[in-house]
């Protein structure tokens, strides 16, 4: 489905997906334990989608940010070290 470029990106996606599942289950359990009418479906949906997006974007941003920083601080001859 996705064409993943490297193992680090794949690992970040796996971590994000696991975190999104935990977020969704936790938010659902929290919603079920609230009194009826205390949490609206709109609030729950926004929190669910926001949490899932954050869980998927943050690990990928960390990987991309790391690559960007390494590309800026390493001399061009050491670019092959990042490929390992």
Secondary structure, DSSP 8 states (H G I E B T S, - for coil): -----SHHHHHHHHHHHHHHHHHHHHHHHHHHTS-TTTS-HHHHHHHHHHHHHHHHHHHHHHHHHHHHHHHHHS-GGGHHHHT-
